[in-house]
Amino acid sequence: QVQLVESGGGLVQAGGSLRLSCAASGRPFSSYAMGWFRQAPGKEREFVAAITWSGGSSSHADSVKGRFTISRDNAKNTVYLQMNSLKPEDTAIYYCAGGRNRLYIGTSAREYVYWGQGTQVTVSS
């Protein structure tokens, strides 16, 4: 089993930056890909970014490309989401997720089997 704990959320003004962290424990961290999703009030959960087990490949949603960057440190069992140039529409609960395997970095939430509790990000205008 895998436990995921997010941190780093908060309130920030538009144009600002935040870095989210997700610490993993349990199954060896390098054995699965990792992703970030978000869910805004009244909306479905949506894909944000994902990264393979080694960090060699990643994918980002079009809505965050050029502003957000996913990375991981396997020595620290942690995945990060650096968020720059934040916009009010980025306001959501952000969840980290552990993938079913090492390589899947797609957008389907069903391929991610481990989930954190989420951290709130609020961007004021």
N, C-alpha and C positions, 0 to 999 in steps of 0.2 A: 504493500500500500504506500501511497505517497501523500504527504501533507504539504500544502502550499500556503504561504502566508505573505500577503501583499502589504506594502507600506509605501509612504511617500506622497500620498494624495493630500489634497488641501484646497484652499481658496487662493486663486491667483488672478491678476488682472489680465485682460486681453493683451496679447503680445509677449506675455511672460513665459517662463519655463518651469517645468517640474521634471523630476526623475523618479519614476516608480521602480520599486524593487520587489522581487518575489523570491523568497527563500524556500527551498525545497528540502524535504527530509524523507527518509524511507528508502525506496528503491534507488539504485545508483543513478545520479543525476544525468550522467552522460549516456544513459540508455534510452532517452526519449527526447523528442523535439519539444519545444515550448512555444506557447503563443500568448498573445494578449487579445482580449475581447472587451467590448464595452456595451453598456446598456443605459440609454437615457430614459427618463420617465415617459411611459406610454409608448415606448418603441421596443422593437425586438433587439435581442443581443446581436451585435455585429462584430465581425472580424476586424482587428486593428493591424496586427503584425505577428509573424512567426519566424522561428529560427531553428535550423537543424541541430542535431546533437553536438556537433563540433563547432557550430558557429560559422561554418563555411558558406552557408547559403541562408538567405532570409527573404521574406516577402512582406510587403506593406500594402495596406488598402490605399486606393487612389486618393481618398480623402485626407490621408496623412502623409503621403509621399513628400519628401523634401522637408518635412517638419518633425516627424517622429523617427526614432531609430531604435530598433531592438538589438540587444546584445546579451551575451551570457558569459559568466565566469564559472567554469566547471569546478575549479579549485574551491570556490566559495559556495557552490550549489545555489547560485543565484542568477536570475534573469532580470534584465533591466529594460525599461522603456524610457528613453530620453525624449521629452516632449518640448519642443520649441515653438515659438510663434503661435501660442495657444489662442483659440477662438472660442467665443461663447458656445458655439455648436459642439465643442469638444466636451462640454459638461456631461458627465455620466459616471456611473460606477464602472470601474475598470477591474477586470478579472484576469488573473493569469491562469493558464491551463497547460497541463502536461499531455503530450501527444501519445497516441497508441504505439507509435514506433519512433525510430530515430530520425526518419527523413521527411515525414509528412509536414508540409508547411502551407497547406491549403486553407481555405476559408470555412470549411464545414465544421461546425461545433461538435458534430457527432463523432469526429475523429479524434477528439481530445477527451481523455477519460478521467483526468484528475483536474479539480477546480479549487481555486482559493475562494475566500469569502468576499473578496472585493474591497476596493478602496475608492472613496468618493473623490472625484475631481470636479471642482466648480470653477468656471472661468467667468469673471464678471466683465461687463462691457464698459 
